[in-house]
Amino acid sequence: MEDNSQFKSYNNFIKRDDKKFLHGGIRLKGALKNSSDQKPLISVITVVLNGDKYLEENFESIHNQNYKNFEHIIIDGGSKDKTLDIIGSKNHLIDYWISETDDGIYDAFNKGLKLCRGDYIVFINSDDRLYDQNVFKTVIEYFKNNKEIDFIFGPVRKHWGLVHGYKPWKLKFSWGFYSSHSTGFFIKKNSAKKIGLYNLKYKYSADYDYFYRMIVHLKMKGVSAKKNEIFGIFRRGGFSSTVSFLDHFFETIKIRLDNKQNKFIVLIIFILKYLKNFKKF
């Protein structure tokens, strides 16, 4: 488990003098957005690497929201396409952005977390977009009406259909207990601090470890939005599409064991999935 003390401001970025490091946004001009009881601040993190194809669509879906009290943080992994041109053209609207090589998507997630100042956090990666202009407004209402919850899972439209609901009892044996990590998942920052950062020893499924810690170990409370309250569109072709079945499978087994799930149950899961997906081994 990551050290929670690392979940802090990433001020060292601003102080760096490195030709391979670029940054910008209105924070550098002293513009910091604030939160209030009436208008909590949402931190939106967009992770991108050579994502010029859909980045503008992603950006528009965020900045066209009816609820305006949000900050937008973009973490670029050193893109070589037109991504930085797009980011530069939006510099006056982005709160803070950085561009440098990283150790993968979960390293980028951690950088984003360290930069957040909002009450609530969401990842909307460059391939994905919010469904309509009312998503943030819906999220704020859920947190307002359910003060005891730590997080929300909202319905997400994928290429093969709509994913919705939150079934925590599935976590210990199935990946299908939630709708989506990107666009569909909003969490309170105070709750995220208790969980800590994404564990970088997991290259393919660190979000599964994150959720395991969140739900099983810390027993945090969450709700799902109604089926017709769609949060986002998850586009095929992102990071998850590049991970092979075997890499994902064996890493999730390791995550279960590292999180001290019953070894006999893990063995049963391994056997059943092996038999079901025999041709992939």
N, C-alpha and C positions, 0 to 999 in steps of 0.2 A: 504494500500500500504506500502511496506517495506521501511525503511529508506535507501536512496541511499548511505549515508555516511558509511554504513556497508560494502559496496562493496570495500574492501581494502585487502591488504596482510594479509594472515592468519598466521602471524609470531608467534602468541601465541601457535600454534601447535608445533613448533620447540623447544620452551622453556619448554614444559610440561615434567613432570617426573611422569608417570603414568603407572603401569604395564599393564593396559588394553589398552594402547595406543602404537602403533608401527608405525614407519615411516622409509623411506629410499629414495633411488634415488640419482642421480648424483648431484642434487642441494646441498645436504649435504656436498659434497666435493668441493663446490664453483663453479660448472659448471652451468653457466646461459647462455641460448641461446639468441641471439640478433636478432633484426629486422632491415631491411633496405628497401629503396624504391624499390630496385630490387627484394628482397626476404623477403616479410612480414612474420612474425611469426604466425603460426596457433597454438592455444591452444586446445588440444584434451583432453576431460575429460571422463574418463570411470568410471562409478559407478557400483559396484559389491557387492553382498552378496551371499555367497555360490554358486558361478558361475563357478566352475572348469570345468564344462562340455564343455563350449564354449569359455572360456577366452583366450586360446591359439590361437584359430582361429580369435578371435577379435583382439588380439595383432598383429598377422601376417598381417592382412588386413591393419592395421595402419602403421606398420613399413616397409612394402613392397612398400609404395607409392613412385612414381618417384620424387615427390616434397619432399625434405628432411628437409626443415626448419620448423619443428614443435616441440612442446613440448608435452609430454604425462604425464598426471596427473591421478592417479588412486585413487579413494575414495572407500575404503572397509568398510563395515558396521560391521565388526567383524566376519568374516567368520569362520566356524568350519570345512569346508571340506578341499580340497587341494588348495584352492585359494591362500593362503599365500605362499605355496610352489612354485606355478607358478610365483607369483609376485617376490619372492626372487630370482628365477632363471633368471629373466629378470631385476634385480636391476640395472645393468650397462647400461641398455637402457632406463629405466624410469626416467623422470626428477624428479618427486616427487610422493611419494605414502604415504598414511596414512591408518591405520586400527584402528577403534574404533567403538563402538556402536553409533548409531545416532537416530534421530527422524523420520526416513523414507527417502524415495528417494529424496524428495525435499530439505530436510536438507542436504543430501549428495551433491545435485546439488549446493547449496549455498556455501558449503565448497570448491567445485571445482572452482566456479566463483571467490572466494576470492584469490585463488592461481594462477590464470591465469596471464601471462605476455605478451601474444600474441596480435596481431592486430585483429585476428578473433578467434571466439570460436565455438566449436562444441561438442556436447555430443554423444559419441558412446558407449552405454552401453554394458555390458559384453555379453548379449545374441545376440547382433547385430554385423554386420561387414560392412566394406566398399565394394562396388561392385567390383571394379577393382583397378589397380595401378595408375589410372589417375585422381581420384576424386579430390585430393587436387590441382592438376594442373588446372583442370577445374574451381574450385572455385576461385582460384587466378585470372584467366583470367576474370571471371565474375565481380569481384570486381574492377579489373583494367579497364575494359571497361565500367563500370557503376558506376562512382565515387560518384554519388548522392544517391545510395542505402544504406540501413542499413543492409539488410539481404537477404538471398537466400534460397528458398525451392527447393530441388532437388528431382527427382523421386526416389521412394523407392519400392523395390519389397517385398510384403508381401505374406503370405502363400496362399492367394486367388487371387493374381494378382498384377498388377503394379499400384501404386498410384502416380499421377503426377499433376502438375499445382498448381496455387495459386489463390484463388478466395476470396478476402477479403470481398466482399459483402455478402458472406454466413455466416460470423462470428457471426452475431447477431441472427441467427436462427438455425444454423447447426454446427456440429462438423467437417464436411467434407470440410473445406475451404483450407486445406493444405495437404502436403504429409506425413510428420512425424516429430515429435519433436527430435527423436534420429536418427542420421545418415543423415537425410534429411534437417537439419536446421543449417545454418551457419550465425553468426551475428558478426558485428563489435564490438569490446570490448567497444569502446567509446559510442556506441548506447546502449549496455547492461548496462553500468553504469547509463544511463539516466532512464532506466526502473526500475532498482533496483533488489532486490533479489526475489526469489519465496516466496509467502506468505504462511507460514507454517500453517495457520489456515485452509487451504484447504488440506486435506489429500490425495485426490484422483485425483484432476483435477487442481492443481495449475498451470500447464502449460497453461491451457485455460485462467486463470486469467492473466497470464504473456502475452499471445498473445493479450488479450483484451486491456490491458494497452498499449502494443506496437503499435497496429494498430489503435484503436479507440481514446484513449486519447492523445497519443503522435504523432499519424498520421505518423508513420515511413514508409519509402518506401522499398518495396521489389520486387524481381522478381523471377520467376521460371525458372529453367533450362529446356532445351529441353527434350522431352519425351525419346529420345534415350540416354541421358546423365544421366544414372542411378547412384545415389549417394550411395545407400546402400541396405542391405538386413535386414529387420526387422523380427526377428524370433518370432514366436508365443510362448507364455509361460512366457514372461517377466512380469513386474509389472502391466501393463495395463490389462493383461489377468486375474489377480487376483481380479480386482475390479468388484463388482457386478453392474448390470445395474442400480439398484435402488440407490446405493451409488453414482454412477457417475451422474445419472440423477438429484437427489436432490441437489447435490453440484454445478452442473453447473447452476441450477436455482438460487441458492444463489449467485453465482459469478455474474450472470447477474444483479441481484438486487443491489449487493454491488457496481457494476460498473455503477449504475444509468441508466441502460437500462429502457426504457419506461415500466411501470408496466403492462399496458394493453397488450403490445406486449408479455411480459413475460407470462402473463396469457394465451394468445392464444397459445403460444408455449407449455405451460404445458398441455393444454387441448388436442391439436393435438397429442403430443407425448404419452399422457396417452391413448388416443383412439387407437393409432397405436400399442402400446405395452401393451395393457390391461392385457394380460396373465402374464406379468412379475411383475405386482403389487400385 
